[in-house]
Amino acid sequence: MRAYAFLCASALALTACGGGGSDTPSTNKPSAPPATPLKTVSGVAAASYPLVGKISIRDSAGKVKTQALQAGGSFSFDVSEMKSPFMLRASGEATDEPFVLHAAATNADGDGHYNVNPITDLIVAKAVGQTAAGYFDGGNYSNLTHESLTKQETAIQARIQPLLSAAGVPESVDLRRQAVAKDESGINAVLHVLEVKIDEVKHEVVLMNRLNGQKLIELLSQTTEVEGFKVDTDSAEVLREMPSIATIVKQHVELDYKTQGEQKLATLHPDFLDRGGNKDGYAKYIEFRRNFPNAESDNDKLRYFQVKSFQDKALAITFTKASYSQNMSGNFVNQTLNYLFKKDANNNWLAFGGRPDVGILQVKEKKQSSEYSCYKDCDFISLDLNQNYFISKNHDKYVKVVIYGPGLPKEGLVAQRNPRFYGFVKEWEFDSFKKNKYSSLLFGSESEVHILRSNPELQLAGRWPIYKAETFTPGGALYATELKTLQHFEDD
C-alpha cells in the first residue's frame, strides 16, 4: 500500500441515495440517541464521484457481509442478526482511480442513511487513533462508540465549517448521516475543493483547501484543537457559485461543434486562449467542423471534473470527457484536459482555456520522496528556465537572465547563455551552479534551482510565491520583465 492514502474529497463526493435531498436536516442531531439494535444500514459510497465496486460491513463479532455497490454508489444491508458496532469498507473506482473508504455505525446512531467517503474515513480514524483501514482489519471494535464518533465529527466539522458556511451549509448538518443533494451546491461545493490525505506511516492527517492551498495538519492521535480554514471573499464566491461553474463546464464539453457551434462559442471567455488559439481561432474551427463533408457529431460527454487551484480569479479545473466517433473505432475514448474558467465583465463563468505556459521562467511545486541531491522526503519549489522560450528567430536577443524572489539571494540569481549549447547541454546555466556560490540553494540541473518549502522566506510568501525574471540584451539593456508564480495545474 502506498505511504499516502490519497483521499481526495472533491466534486460530487456524497451523491444522495434516492431523491434530490437537501443539505439542511429536518431536525438537529439528537443529544441522547436510543440504543435500539440496528436493523438496516444503507447509504452512499463515494470519493470524488460515486464509487463503482463493492462494499462490506463487519460487525463486532467478526461477521462480514459483502455486496456490489448499486448505481450512484448506493447500498443497503440487513444487520438485524449482526452485532453493533459496525465498520463499513467500500472499495472501487471513482475518477478512474482506486479508493478504499470506511465509515462506522452503532446502535445509538440509529437506522437509516450512512455516508462512506473520505470525511467519514477520517472521522473513524480520529475516533480510534489509527487508520480506518487498519482498524477494520483488526476486528476489535470495543472502543468504537457513538460518543467518540460524534466527538470527532464535531471536531472535524469545526475545521471545515468556514468552507461549509461559505457554501450555505448550516452548522447543524450531520456529515456522517445527512443525505446530500445531487447538484453542486452546499456540501458538494465544499467537496469540490476539499482534499483529505492520511499518511499511513506518520499517522498524520492533512486537510487542504484547494482554492488557496491552506493546509491543516494534525496527528491521528491529537486531541488538542486545530484552527479551521480561512475563506476569503473570492473563495466564498466560488463555493457559492459552484452550480453555475459545473453547468458551464458541462456545456463547454457537451455542446456539439457541428450542430451547436454558436452555443459552444458562447461558453468562451472574451480573452480565451488555448494552445496558442484565441476565441476567433476557435470560431474558425467551429465553422470548419460545420462545413466539413461527412463530419460526425462529437457526442462528447462529461464524465467528471476536479477543482485543482484558484488564483488571479481563474479557477483551474481538470475534466475528463468520453468522446465517440463512428469514423474511429466506434467506441468512447476518455480524454483528460486542464482548463481555466473565469468570470467575464458580466459576472458569468466562462471557459478561459488551457493558457499555455509562455515566457522564460517556469515555477513548479514538487515533492521528492526518494534520495535526491542532498535531501529526501521534502516539498520544494522548482525554478526552471524554459529552453523552448529561446528557440526562435529572436533567440540571440537574450544573453542574461536575473531572477528575484523568496529564498533567492537579494542580488538575484544570474543565468548566462551557455556557449557550449548543443544536444543535451542546457542553453542556460546559473552562475552559482558553476561556482557553487550559494550553499542554501539546490540545483536540479544547470538551469533549474530548487528551494525547500521549509525556507523561512518561502513560508512567509504563502501559497503563491511570486518570482521576477529580467532578461538582458548583449549590450546590457533590460529587454523584458515577467512575474511568475506556481502553475495553475500542479502534479498531485
SULJO-V361077 format. One record per residue. RES is the residue in one small letter. D_FIRST is the distance of its C-alpha to the first C-alpha in whole Angstrom. Layout:
# SULJO-V361077
RES,D_FIRST
RES,D_FIRST
This chain:
# SULJO-V361077
m,0
r,4
a,6
y,8
a,8
f,11
l,14
c,17
a,20
s,22
a,25
l,26
a,23
l,25
t,27
a,30
c,30
g,34
g,37
g,36
g,36
s,36
d,35
t,37
p,37
s,41
t,41
n,39
k,36
p,38
s,39
a,39
p,37
p,39
a,37
t,38
p,35
l,33
k,34
t,32
v,29
s,28
g,27
v,25
a,21
a,20
a,18
s,20
y,22
p,22
l,19
v,20
g,19
k,19
i,19
s,19
i,21
r,21
d,24
s,25
a,27
g,24
k,25
v,23
k,24
t,22
q,23
a,23
l,23
q,26
a,28
g,27
g,24
s,26
f,26
s,28
f,28
d,31
v,30
s,34
e,33
m,30
k,30
s,29
p,27
f,24
m,20
l,19
r,16
a,16
s,14
g,15
e,16
a,18
t,19
d,18
e,14
p,12
f,12
v,11
l,14
h,16
a,20
a,22
a,26
t,29
n,32
a,33
d,32
g,34
d,33
g,32
h,30
y,26
n,24
v,20
n,19
p,17
i,20
t,20
d,17
l,18
i,21
v,19
a,17
k,20
a,22
v,20
g,19
q,16
t,13
a,14
a,11
g,12
y,15
f,15
d,14
g,16
g,19
n,22
y,23
s,26
n,26
l,25
t,28
h,30
e,31
s,27
l,26
t,29
k,29
q,26
e,26
t,30
a,28
i,25
q,28
a,30
r,28
i,28
q,31
p,33
l,31
l,32
s,36
a,36
a,35
g,37
v,35
p,37
e,36
s,36
v,33
d,31
l,27
r,26
r,29
q,31
a,31
v,31
a,33
k,32
d,33
e,32
s,34
g,33
i,30
n,28
a,30
v,28
l,25
h,26
v,25
l,23
e,19
v,17
k,14
i,12
d,11
e,9
v,11
k,14
h,14
e,16
v,17
v,18
l,21
m,22
n,25
r,25
l,29
n,29
g,26
q,27
k,24
l,24
i,22
e,21
l,20
l,19
s,21
q,24
t,27
t,29
e,30
v,28
e,30
g,30
f,30
k,33
v,34
d,37
t,39
d,38
s,34
a,36
e,38
v,35
l,33
r,37
e,37
m,34
p,36
s,38
i,35
a,33
t,37
i,38
v,34
k,35
q,38
h,38
v,35
e,37
l,41
d,42
y,44
k,47
t,48
q,47
g,47
e,49
q,46
k,43
l,45
a,46
t,42
l,42
h,43
p,46
d,45
f,42
l,41
d,38
r,38
g,41
g,43
n,44
k,46
d,49
g,47
y,45
a,48
k,49
y,46
i,47
e,50
f,49
r,47
r,50
n,52
f,50
p,52
n,50
a,47
e,44
s,43
d,40
n,38
d,35
k,33
l,31
r,27
y,26
f,26
q,24
v,26
k,25
s,27
f,31
q,34
d,37
k,38
a,36
l,32
a,30
i,28
t,26
f,27
t,26
k,29
a,30
s,33
y,35
s,38
q,41
n,42
m,38
s,36
g,37
n,33
f,31
v,29
n,27
q,28
t,26
l,28
n,28
y,32
l,33
f,36
k,38
k,42
d,45
a,48
n,49
n,45
n,44
w,40
l,40
a,38
f,38
g,37
g,34
r,36
p,35
d,35
v,38
g,40
i,40
l,37
q,33
v,31
k,27
e,24
k,22
k,19
q,18
s,15
s,17
e,20
y,23
s,26
c,27
y,24
k,20
d,18
c,20
d,21
f,25
i,27
s,28
l,32
d,33
l,36
n,36
q,38
n,39
y,41
f,43
i,44
s,47
k,50
n,51
h,48
d,51
k,52
y,49
v,49
k,47
v,44
v,44
i,41
y,41
g,39
p,36
g,35
l,38
p,41
k,44
e,46
g,43
l,41
v,43
a,42
q,45
r,46
n,45
p,48
r,46
f,44
y,43
g,40
f,37
v,39
k,38
e,41
w,41
e,40
f,40
d,43
s,41
f,38
k,41
k,43
n,40
k,42
y,39
s,37
s,35
l,34
l,31
f,32
g,29
s,32
e,36
s,36
e,32
v,32
h,29
i,30
l,27
r,27
s,28
n,31
p,34
e,35
l,32
q,31
l,35
a,35
g,32
r,30
w,32
p,34
i,37
y,38
k,41
a,42
e,46
t,47
f,50
t,53
p,54
g,57
g,55
a,55
l,52
y,51
a,48
t,46
e,43
l,41
k,37
t,34
l,30
q,30
h,29
f,26
e,23
d,20
d,17
